Amino acid sequence: MKYGYIRPIELYDEIAGQKGKIKKLTNDIHIEEHAENKRRHQLDTLLDQILQENDELIVTDLCILADSTKHLADIIFVCSKKSVHIEVLNPGISISPDSQYTFEQVLNEISAFQSDVVKFRTQLGLNKAIKDGKKMGRPKRSDDNIKKAVEMYMSKEYTLDEIKEHTNISRATLYRHLES
């Protein structure tokens, strides 16, 4: 049997894109409800209860399947013990006991996988921070400080260093506001 596995990680394909690619190979698709690392019920069910000898597990990317290199190694070990073939569509690799890859190919795929995991975790963190109401980017300078810095500059009584010391407005910020 062929089984698809989808997790809502949108690094390369949204859920619909993942589903579209996997549906070409199987209609038996298991979709995780969340993208987080813990409580991956669909994956656990597939690995522990559903997958049998000579079955095939299809995913679009390695980072959909695993959260770390260790996690990936553990999943591959479980699948190998059951003689389950893993098909990863986007890099186009097949993982099975009889797969033959050069060290360079393996290293490149692991490197790409690690990069994807970092991107995914960063995106999760940003999304959580935004959801919690945190502002992203540099804090905006106080309009009062900028106004004071411009007034000090226009009075020609202060040096740029003195203006920066009193208002904490850099030369670049001051000049940018003088030009506008």
N, CA, C and O of each residue as an XYZ file, in Angstrom:
720
protein
N       0.827     -1.180      0.000
C       0.000      0.000      0.000
C       0.874      1.247      0.000
O       1.998      1.242      0.502
N       0.341      2.295     -0.564
C       1.015      3.594     -0.560
C       0.237      4.542      0.332
O      -0.987      4.636      0.247
N       0.968      5.245      1.194
C       0.366      6.195      2.119
C       1.058      7.546      1.977
O       2.283      7.617      1.886
N       0.280      8.596      1.960
C       0.838      9.934      1.932
C       0.784     10.540      3.324
O      -0.097     10.222      4.123
N       1.732     11.413      3.598
C       1.749     12.113      4.894
C       1.965     13.596      4.631
O       2.892     13.992      3.924
N       1.085     14.411      5.219
C       1.138     15.871      5.045
C       1.157     16.521      6.417
O       0.434     16.120      7.330
N       1.996     17.525      6.537
C       2.012     18.356      7.744
C       1.938     19.800      7.272
O       2.594     20.150      6.291
N       1.157     20.653      7.941
C       0.983     22.029      7.459
C       2.211     22.917      7.662
O       2.187     23.888      8.419
N       3.275     22.552      6.964
C       4.485     23.371      6.915
C       4.517     23.952      5.519
O       4.478     23.213      4.535
N       4.588     25.262      5.424
C       4.463     25.885      4.113
C       5.776     26.510      3.659
O       5.808     27.670      3.248
N       6.863     25.734      3.734
C       8.143     26.238      3.233
C       8.159     26.236      1.706
O       8.600     27.198      1.078
N       7.679     25.157      1.127
C       7.700     25.033     -0.327
C       6.294     24.878     -0.901
O       5.934     25.544     -1.872
N       5.506     23.995     -0.295
C       4.149     23.741     -0.772
C       3.166     23.940      0.362
O       3.405     23.495      1.485
N       2.057     24.609      0.072
C       0.967     24.680      1.039
C       0.338     23.299      1.112
O       0.719     22.400      0.363
N      -0.620     23.127      2.009
C      -1.268     21.818      2.156
C      -1.862     21.365      0.826
O      -1.734     20.199      0.450
N      -2.505     22.279      0.120
C      -3.116     21.928     -1.170
C      -2.050     21.473     -2.167
O      -2.277     20.536     -2.933
N      -0.897     22.127     -2.161
C       0.190     21.731     -3.056
C       0.747     20.365     -2.703
O       1.012     19.543     -3.581
N       0.926     20.127     -1.391
C       1.396     18.811     -0.949
C       0.392     17.734     -1.370
O       0.760     16.688     -1.904
N      -0.883     18.023     -1.114
C      -1.940     17.054     -1.423
C      -1.977     16.764     -2.925
O      -2.121     15.614     -3.339
N      -1.847     17.813     -3.735
C      -1.872     17.632     -5.186
C      -0.758     16.724     -5.681
O      -0.984     15.875     -6.543
N       0.440     16.896     -5.141
C       1.574     16.063     -5.555
C       1.413     14.619     -5.090
O       1.710     13.684     -5.832
N       0.939     14.445     -3.856
C       0.818     13.095     -3.298
C      -0.359     12.348     -3.912
O      -0.290     11.133     -4.098
N      -1.447     13.066     -4.231
C      -2.639     12.429     -4.811
C      -2.344     11.751     -6.150
O      -3.062     10.840     -6.562
N      -1.293     12.197     -6.817
C      -0.914     11.553     -8.082
C      -0.431     10.124     -7.837
O      -0.428      9.298     -8.750
N      -0.018      9.834     -6.581
C       0.531      8.523     -6.258
C      -0.357      7.687     -5.350
O      -0.299      6.458     -5.388
N      -1.178      8.340     -4.535
C      -2.082      7.611     -3.638
C      -3.201      8.520     -3.153
O      -3.047      9.739     -3.083
N      -4.329      7.904     -2.820
C      -5.442      8.646     -2.236
C      -5.498      8.470     -0.726
O      -6.285      9.136     -0.053
N      -4.680      7.590     -0.193
C      -4.656      7.342      1.252
C      -3.665      8.313      1.895
O      -2.488      8.000      2.071
N      -4.170      9.492      2.238
C      -3.320     10.575      2.739
C      -3.678     10.883      4.187
O      -4.848     11.047      4.534
N      -2.656     10.957      5.016
C      -2.830     11.280      6.428
C      -2.313     12.696      6.652
O      -1.149     12.993      6.380
N      -3.198     13.579      7.157
C      -2.862     14.993      7.309
C      -2.797     15.346      8.790
O      -3.759     15.153      9.533
N      -1.657     15.862      9.201
C      -1.465     16.313     10.580
C      -2.258     17.607     10.773
O      -2.356     18.417      9.852
N      -2.819     17.802     11.959
C      -3.635     18.988     12.217
C      -2.805     20.237     12.481
O      -3.302     21.353     12.329
N      -1.564     20.064     12.869
C      -0.723     21.206     13.231
C       0.694     20.972     12.704
O       1.030     19.874     12.260
N       1.513     22.015     12.760
C       2.879     21.923     12.234
C       3.915     21.722     13.331
O       5.105     21.608     13.036
N       3.496     21.676     14.570
C       4.444     21.633     15.679
C       5.150     20.289     15.795
O       4.726     19.290     15.215
N       6.240     20.291     16.563
C       7.084     19.106     16.692
C       6.442     17.999     17.519
O       6.622     16.817     17.224
N       5.712     18.366     18.527
C       5.132     17.392     19.455
C       3.751     16.951     18.988
O       3.116     17.599     18.155
N       3.307     15.834     19.547
C       1.962     15.297     19.308
C       1.656     15.146     17.819
O       0.663     15.679     17.323
N       2.498     14.434     17.132
C       2.284     14.175     15.704
C       1.519     12.853     15.587
O       2.088     11.820     15.234
N       0.225     12.906     15.888
C      -0.604     11.713     15.973
C      -0.677     10.944     14.654
O      -0.596      9.716     14.650
N      -0.829     11.648     13.548
C      -0.947     10.972     12.254
C       0.337     10.219     11.901
O       0.284      9.087     11.420
N       1.482     10.847     12.140
C       2.755     10.193     11.844
C       2.957      8.996     12.771
O       3.360      7.923     12.323
N       2.679      9.176     14.052
C       2.827      8.074     15.002
C       1.930      6.900     14.639
O       2.350      5.745     14.720
N       0.702      7.190     14.240
C      -0.226      6.128     13.837
C       0.294      5.393     12.605
O       0.251      4.165     12.537
N       0.784      6.160     11.635
C       1.350      5.536     10.435
C       2.510      4.612     10.800
O       2.543      3.455     10.382
N       3.456      5.125     11.576
C       4.661      4.363     11.894
C       4.376      3.169     12.799
O       4.956      2.100     12.611
N       3.493      3.338     13.775
C       3.276      2.288     14.773
C       2.206      1.270     14.390
O       2.302      0.103     14.770
N       1.184      1.700     13.639
C       0.046      0.816     13.432
C      -0.273      0.488     11.977
O      -0.719     -0.620     11.677
N      -0.054      1.423     11.083
C      -0.548      1.236      9.713
C       0.488      0.631      8.775
O       0.211     -0.363      8.103
N       1.679      1.224      8.725
C       2.676      0.787      7.756
C       3.084     -0.668      7.986
O       3.417     -1.071      9.100
N       3.048     -1.437      6.911
C       3.425     -2.855      6.938
C       4.578     -3.098      5.968
O       4.980     -2.195      5.234
N       5.087     -4.273      5.969
C       6.204     -4.639      5.091
C       5.875     -4.326      3.633
O       4.788     -4.632      3.143
N       6.845     -3.706      2.951
C       6.779     -3.328      1.536
C       5.789     -2.199      1.229
O       5.510     -1.930      0.061
N       5.259     -1.539      2.253
C       4.436     -0.359      2.017
C       5.335      0.806      1.616
O       6.559      0.736      1.725
N       4.695      1.880      1.148
C       5.438      3.070      0.741
C       4.853      4.291      1.444
O       3.638      4.492      1.453
N       5.727      5.101      2.032
C       5.339      6.351      2.688
C       5.802      7.492      1.793
O       6.981      7.580      1.449
N       4.869      8.367      1.415
C       5.175      9.444      0.463
C       5.013     10.795      1.155
O       3.973     11.075      1.753
N       6.051     11.628      1.069
C       6.018     12.998      1.583
C       6.621     13.911      0.519
O       7.334     13.452     -0.373
N       6.330     15.201      0.620
C       6.896     16.122     -0.369
C       8.303     16.563     -0.004
O       9.132     16.787     -0.886
N       8.586     16.693      1.312
C       9.897     17.177      1.753
C      10.303     16.451      3.028
O       9.451     15.977      3.779
N      11.605     16.366      3.267
C      12.096     15.724      4.485
C      11.634     16.451      5.746
O      11.364     15.814      6.764
N      11.542     17.784      5.686
C      11.138     18.534      6.881
C       9.662     18.343      7.214
O       9.237     18.674      8.321
N       8.878     17.820      6.286
C       7.490     17.455      6.581
C       7.509     16.205      7.467
O       6.701     16.070      8.386
N       8.423     15.314      7.181
C       8.507     14.031      7.874
C       9.158     14.147      9.243
O       8.674     13.549     10.204
N      10.246     14.904      9.355
C      11.028     14.926     10.592
C      11.377     16.352     11.002
O      11.351     17.283     10.197
N      11.710     16.490     12.305
C      12.023     17.800     12.872
C      13.507     18.022     13.116
O      13.933     19.144     13.389
N      14.287     16.970     13.020
C      15.725     17.074     13.252
C      16.399     15.901     12.548
O      15.738     14.964     12.101
N      17.701     15.968     12.459
C      18.445     14.874     11.840
C      18.253     13.589     12.635
O      18.103     12.514     12.055
N      18.255     13.698     13.956
C      18.045     12.524     14.821
C      16.655     11.947     14.600
O      16.498     10.733     14.478
N      15.645     12.812     14.548
C      14.271     12.361     14.312
C      14.169     11.664     12.960
O      13.518     10.625     12.846
N      14.800     12.222     11.943
C      14.807     11.619     10.611
C      15.462     10.243     10.650
O      14.946      9.284     10.075
N      16.599     10.153     11.330
C      17.292      8.858     11.443
C      16.402      7.829     12.142
O      16.362      6.668     11.732
N      15.690      8.243     13.189
C      14.792      7.334     13.907
C      13.660      6.843     13.007
O      13.336      5.655     13.011
N      13.058      7.749     12.238
C      11.966      7.373     11.339
C      12.473      6.415     10.263
O      11.820      5.418      9.956
N      13.626      6.717      9.697
C      14.194      5.847      8.663
C      14.504      4.473      9.249
O      14.303      3.459      8.580
N      14.989      4.426     10.486
C      15.285      3.154     11.140
C      14.007      2.321     11.299
O      14.001      1.129     10.991
N      12.928      2.947     11.779
C      11.651      2.237     11.956
C      11.152      1.710     10.616
O      10.727      0.559     10.510
N      11.206      2.555      9.601
C      10.747      2.147      8.268
C      11.631      1.044      7.695
O      11.138      0.124      7.042
N      12.911      1.136      7.935
C      13.834      0.117      7.448
C      13.546     -1.241      8.089
O      13.577     -2.270      7.415
N      13.264     -1.237      9.395
C      12.946     -2.490     10.090
C      11.690     -3.140      9.524
O      11.575     -4.366      9.508
N      10.757     -2.329      9.065
C       9.505     -2.843      8.500
C       9.597     -3.029      6.984
O       8.623     -3.438      6.351
N      10.763     -2.732      6.398
C      10.953     -2.767      4.940
C       9.964     -1.834      4.241
O       9.381     -2.173      3.212
N       9.793     -0.648      4.834
C       8.923      0.383      4.243
C       9.794      1.326      3.424
O      10.853      1.761      3.876
N       9.346      1.629      2.245
C      10.032      2.511      1.308
C       9.520      3.930      1.543
O       8.310      4.133      1.648
N      10.416      4.919      1.629
C      10.022      6.324      1.785
C      10.346      7.065      0.498
O      11.478      7.032      0.013
N       9.347      7.727     -0.043
C       9.512      8.512     -1.270
C       9.383      9.987     -0.898
O       8.348     10.413     -0.384
N      10.445     10.772     -1.160
C      10.436     12.207     -0.874
C      10.411     12.916     -2.223
O      11.381     12.876     -2.979
N       9.283     13.567     -2.514
C       9.031     14.056     -3.875
C       9.874     15.245     -4.300
O      10.451     15.223     -5.388
N       9.964     16.291     -3.469
C      10.622     17.515     -3.944
C      12.106     17.323     -4.259
O      12.542     17.787     -5.313
N      12.900     16.679     -3.426
C      14.261     16.427     -3.918
C      14.323     15.204     -4.822
O      15.342     14.969     -5.471
N      13.238     14.416     -4.874
C      13.212     13.243     -5.737
C      14.111     12.125     -5.248
O      14.880     11.555     -6.023
N      14.019     11.809     -3.966
C      14.847     10.716     -3.439
C      13.963      9.595     -2.909
O      12.846      9.826     -2.445
N      14.480      8.396     -2.988
C      13.814      7.216     -2.457
C      14.694      6.647     -1.365
O      15.895      6.452     -1.555
N      14.086      6.381     -0.218
C      14.838      5.829      0.902
C      14.302      4.430      1.169
O      13.157      4.243      1.579
N      15.161      3.466      0.926
C      14.807      2.073      1.175
C      16.099      1.305      1.445
O      17.187      1.811      1.170
N      15.989      0.103      1.975
C      17.213     -0.655      2.276
C      18.134     -0.856      1.078
O      19.342     -1.017      1.252
N      17.587     -0.847     -0.132
C      18.435     -1.080     -1.307
C      18.826      0.214     -2.028
O      19.355      0.162     -3.138
N      18.575      1.366     -1.415
C      18.956      2.644     -2.035
C      20.466      2.791     -2.075
O      21.161      2.414     -1.132
N      20.965      3.335     -3.163
C      22.398      3.569     -3.326
C      22.633      5.040     -3.641
O      22.257      5.523     -4.709
N      23.256      5.749     -2.705
C      23.568      7.159     -2.901
C      25.031      7.391     -2.583
O      25.624      6.697     -1.757
N      25.605      8.382     -3.254
C      26.986      8.728     -2.935
C      26.993      9.535     -1.640
O      25.969     10.088     -1.237
N      28.133      9.597     -1.005
C      28.258     10.366      0.227
C      27.903     11.828     -0.034
O      27.249     12.466      0.791
N      28.329     12.355     -1.169
C      28.041     13.742     -1.516
C      26.537     13.986     -1.627
O      26.046     15.007     -1.144
N      25.797     13.071     -2.251
C      24.346     13.213     -2.369
C      23.685     13.209     -0.991
O      22.805     14.025     -0.717
N      24.105     12.300     -0.140
C      23.545     12.199      1.207
C      23.834     13.478      1.988
O      22.950     14.028      2.644
N      25.076     13.943      1.911
C      25.472     15.150      2.624
C      24.679     16.372      2.141
O      24.241     17.190      2.950
N      24.500     16.488      0.839
C      23.718     17.601      0.285
C      22.270     17.568      0.765
O      21.708     18.609      1.108
N      21.669     16.393      0.793
C      20.282     16.283      1.244
C      20.149     16.572      2.737
O      19.184     17.210      3.158
N      21.096     16.115      3.532
C      21.059     16.391      4.970
C      21.251     17.887      5.221
O      20.586     18.465      6.081
N      22.147     18.501      4.484
C      22.373     19.941      4.612
C      21.103     20.723      4.252
O      20.724     21.650      4.969
N      20.454     20.360      3.160
C      19.220     21.021      2.748
C      18.119     20.796      3.782
O      17.342     21.703      4.080
N      18.059     19.586      4.324
C      17.076     19.267      5.351
C      17.282     20.138      6.589
O      16.321     20.703      7.110
N      18.515     20.251      7.061
C      18.817     21.067      8.233
C      18.441     22.530      7.985
O      17.899     23.190      8.873
N      18.721     23.030      6.803
C      18.367     24.399      6.444
C      16.847     24.590      6.490
O      16.361     25.605      6.989
N      16.104     23.617      5.971
C      14.643     23.686      5.995
C      14.117     23.682      7.423
O      13.174     24.408      7.736
N      14.713     22.874      8.291
C      14.283     22.809      9.692
C      14.494     24.161     10.367
O      13.632     24.621     11.116
N      15.641     24.802     10.106
C      15.914     26.116     10.696
C      14.899     27.139     10.189
O      14.369     27.923     10.976
N      14.622     27.140      8.885
C      13.635     28.068      8.321
C      12.271     27.848      8.957
O      11.586     28.803      9.324
N      11.882     26.589      9.084
C      10.579     26.255      9.650
C      10.474     26.714     11.098
O       9.477     27.324     11.484
N      11.486     26.430     11.898
C      11.451     26.826     13.311
C      11.447     28.346     13.462
O      10.767     28.878     14.339
N      12.194     29.042     12.621
C      12.199     30.503     12.650
C      10.809     31.042     12.325
O      10.311     31.945     12.998
N      10.190     30.483     11.288
C       8.849     30.919     10.896
C       7.843     30.641     12.004
O       6.978     31.474     12.272
N       7.943     29.471     12.661
C       7.048     29.160     13.778
C       7.207     30.179     14.898
O       6.220     30.650     15.461
N       8.456     30.518     15.218
C       8.730     31.490     16.272
C       8.179     32.860     15.942
O       7.583     33.514     16.799
N       8.371     33.304     14.705
C       7.838     34.605     14.277
C       6.318     34.622     14.337
O       5.719     35.586     14.815
N       5.700     33.555     13.852
C       4.239     33.482     13.874
C       3.699     33.508     15.298
O       2.691     34.160     15.572
N       4.368     32.801     16.203
C       3.941     32.774     17.604
C       4.095     34.165     18.225
O       3.210     34.622     18.947
N       5.211     34.835     17.948
C       5.443     36.171     18.490
C       4.388     37.157     17.984
O       3.873     37.961     18.760
N       4.070     37.102     16.714
C       3.053     37.986     16.141
C       1.693     37.680     16.760
O       0.936     38.593     17.090
N       1.385     36.392     16.915
C       0.123     35.982     17.525
C       0.022     36.477     18.964
O      -1.063     36.823     19.432
N       1.156     36.509     19.663
C       1.197     36.985     21.051
C       1.214     38.514     21.140
O       1.268     39.070     22.237
N       1.167     39.195     19.988
C       1.070     40.647     19.969
C       2.395     41.381     19.986
O       2.420     42.588     20.226
N       3.495     40.692     19.738
C       4.794     41.360     19.734
C       4.993     42.068     18.404
O       4.570     41.581     17.356
N       5.634     43.210     18.461
C       5.944     43.986     17.258
C       7.260     43.487     16.689
O       8.206     43.227     17.433
N       7.318     43.353     15.380
C       8.530     42.899     14.714
C       9.305     44.102     14.181
O       8.721     45.149     13.903
N      10.592     43.953     14.044
C      11.427     44.999     13.474
C      11.981     45.937     14.524
O      11.800     45.738     15.725
N      12.651     46.950     14.051
C      13.248     47.926     14.958
C      12.176     48.770     15.622
O      11.154     49.084     15.013
N      12.416     49.134     16.875
C      11.444     50.025     17.515
C      11.496     51.410     16.877
O      12.564     51.892     16.501
N      10.358     52.026     16.763
C      10.278     53.349     16.153
C      10.809     54.392     17.137
O      10.557     54.309     18.339
N      11.535     55.359     16.620
C      12.060     56.446     17.446
C      10.931     57.373     17.872
O       9.965     57.576     17.137
N      11.066     57.918     19.043
C      10.067     58.850     19.562
C      10.050     60.111     18.699
O      11.095     60.689     18.404
N       8.852     60.524     18.302
C       8.717     61.748     17.506
C       9.209     62.964     18.286
O       9.747     63.905     17.704
N       9.022     62.940     19.620
C       9.485     64.051     20.451
C      11.000     64.179     20.390
O      11.529     65.285     20.289
N      11.708     63.034     20.453
C      13.174     63.065     20.388
C      13.657     63.562     19.030
O      14.613     64.332     18.945
N      12.992     63.118     17.976
C      13.390     63.563     16.634
C      13.149     65.060     16.490
O      13.991     65.780     15.954
N      11.997     65.526     16.968
C      11.672     66.954     16.897
C      12.701     67.773     17.680
O      13.158     68.820     17.220
N      13.056     67.278     18.871
C      14.052     67.959     19.703
C      15.417     67.990     19.004
O      16.109     69.008     19.028
N      15.802     66.857     18.375
C      17.090     66.784     17.677
C      17.129     67.768     16.513
O      18.144     68.430     16.295
N      16.031     67.871     15.761
C      15.971     68.803     14.627
C      16.068     70.243     15.130
O      16.780     71.061     14.548
N      15.350     70.551     16.214
C      15.405     71.903     16.779
C      16.818     72.248     17.246
O      17.299     73.358     17.018
N      17.478     71.295     17.900
C      18.847     71.519     18.368
C      19.783     71.757     17.182
O      20.657     72.622     17.234
N      19.589     70.970     16.102
C      20.429     71.103     14.911
C      20.211     72.473     14.267
O      21.172     73.146     13.893
N      18.955     72.880     14.139
C      18.620     74.153     13.483
C      19.106     75.348     14.294
O      19.385     76.404     13.726
N      19.210     75.201     15.604
C      19.668     76.314     16.438
C      21.161     76.584     16.234
O      21.651     77.664     16.565
N      21.869     75.617     15.698
C      23.313     75.697     15.427
C      24.139     75.948     16.704
O      25.276     76.416     16.640
N      23.547     75.629     17.853
C      24.239     75.795     19.130
C      24.861     74.485     19.621
O      25.627     74.486     20.585
N      24.535     73.365     18.958
C      24.985     72.056     19.425
C      25.739     71.326     18.320
O      25.451     71.494     17.135
N      26.706     70.518     18.730
C      27.395     69.655     17.768
C      26.533     68.410     17.560
O      25.610     68.139     18.328
N      26.854     67.665     16.512
C      26.106     66.429     16.251
C      26.261     65.434     17.399
O      25.318     64.722     17.746
N      27.461     65.390     17.986
C      27.689     64.489     19.127
C      26.841     64.896     20.334
O      26.313     64.040     21.044
N      26.716     66.188     20.561
C      25.887     66.664     21.683
C      24.403     66.341     21.435
O      23.679     65.955     22.353
N      23.979     66.503     20.208
C      22.585     66.189     19.866
C      22.321     64.703     20.107
O      21.300     64.330     20.684
N      23.252     63.864     19.657
C      23.096     62.415     19.847
C      23.070     62.066     21.332
O      22.282     61.223     21.759
N      23.924     62.708     22.116
C      23.998     62.442     23.548
C      22.693     62.824     24.260
O      22.248     62.109     25.158
N      22.088     63.928     23.872
C      20.868     64.414     24.540
C      19.598     63.695     24.066
O      18.661     63.509     24.842
N      19.573     63.290     22.783
C      18.314     62.761     22.228
C      18.383     61.284     21.855
O      17.355     60.647     21.622
N      19.602     60.743     21.801
C      19.808     59.354     21.370
C      19.362     59.141     19.914
O      18.947     58.045     19.538
N      19.453     60.185     19.117
C      19.142     60.129     17.688
C      20.469     60.169     16.937
O      21.269     61.086     17.122
N      20.696     59.167     16.091
C      21.968     59.101     15.369
C      22.030     60.162     14.281
O      21.015     60.748     13.906
N      23.249     60.399     13.778
C      23.434     61.368     12.688
C      22.595     60.977     11.473
O      21.933     61.816     10.862
N      22.637     59.675     11.134
C      21.915     59.209      9.942
C      20.412     59.466     10.087
O      19.764     59.925      9.146
N      19.865     59.171     11.261
C      18.429     59.397     11.484
C      18.120     60.888     11.427
O      17.118     61.289     10.836
N      18.965     61.708     12.032
C      18.762     63.156     12.011
C      18.782     63.680     10.577
O      17.890     64.429     10.177
N      19.803     63.287      9.797
C      19.896     63.751      8.406
C      18.706     63.268      7.579
O      18.197     64.002      6.732
N      18.265     62.039      7.823
C      17.118     61.505      7.094
C      15.867     62.362      7.358
O      15.079     62.613      6.446
N      15.696     62.798      8.590
C      14.517     63.617      8.929
C      14.685     65.059      8.476
O      13.690     65.746      8.241
N      15.915     65.532      8.348
C      16.143     66.879      7.840
C      15.813     66.951      6.347
O      15.326     67.971      5.860
N      16.082     65.856      5.625
C      15.828     65.829      4.186
C      14.339     65.734      3.854
O      13.921     66.169      2.780
N      13.542     65.180      4.745
C      12.116     64.968      4.421
C      11.259     66.176      4.696
O      10.049     66.139      4.471
